[in-house]
Amino acid sequence: MMSSQLEIELKLLLESAHDHDQLRIRLREYCSPQLIEQCNYYLDTRDRRLLRSEVMVRVRVETDQVVSTCKVRPRMVDGLMSV
């Protein structure tokens, strides 16, 4: 059975170790830190066909689940994002 998950990703560019420390302090005000161990496997053909096509296939193994992901770089077609 395939499950559907919505993943929202936030990327922050922190300029210093001090910024990183401040972010950790602020986040602890909202939640308690939790260590999650995971192992990521990236798949491609021997001749790197997926990489050249800007496709990424990953299998992520966590404690109690395995998640496969395929990401494709979107392209602009007539002003609209297309994959």
Secondary structure, DSSP 8 states (H G I E B T S, - for coil): ---------------SHHHHHHHHHHHHTTS------EEEEEE--TT-HHHHTTEEEEEEEESS-EEEEEEE--EEETTEEE-
